[in-house]
Amino acid sequence: MGIIDQAVDKMKTKLDDACEHGTIGRSERMLSVIAGGFILGYSLKKIIKKPLRALSGVTLGGALIVRGVTGKCPVVGAIDHAEEEERNLTLIERRYFEK
């Protein structure tokens, strides 16, 4: 097993750990891949004229493609986790003040 294979496996493990609960639907995956491909292609065409803007577009497009291909989204996972924690909160004391 080469160094590249080890690096890819390590990245996959970290991505899976970060995206444990954040799964997205099939139509959203397709839309992410299409939008990511469009943004990536447009950004690559503009890389010479506007390198900073193109670099941010390449990053965004690549992230959308990865999101669509893997079907996992860390943002959705974080939102689901926060909602789950909020449901598990217990109200300890409630006081009402009247004037």
Buried (B, 14 or more C-beta within 10 A) or exposed (E): EEEEEEEEEEEEEEEEEEBEBBBBEEEBBEBBBEBBBEBBEEBEEEBEEEEEEBEEBBEBBBBBBBBBEBBBBBEBBBEBEEEEEEEEEEEEEEEEEEE
